[in-house]
Amino acid sequence: MTETYEIWLGPNRIAVWEAGSPLLALVEYLRGEGVGDVDIVRLGQHEVSWRGAVYKAVASDGNRTLQSAHHSD
């Protein structure tokens, strides 16, 4: 069974990801960004670190959508 998780980097929500657990959502997200598994430091079930940055996964309430940071006019 999968759930939807928000991926956070500091105060910024950077992605919404479906996975079987918060940790899996984080690892899959970073792998999708080209980060090798060996470079992902597991800090707990809801947190990982890569190059000193801490990423967190939070279960989504389903009412928010991710807005792109890039807008085309």
Secondary structure, DSSP 8 states (H G I E B T S, - for coil): --EEEEEEETTEEEEEEEESSHHHHHHHHHHHTT--GGG-EE-SSSEEEETTEEEEEEE--SS-----S----
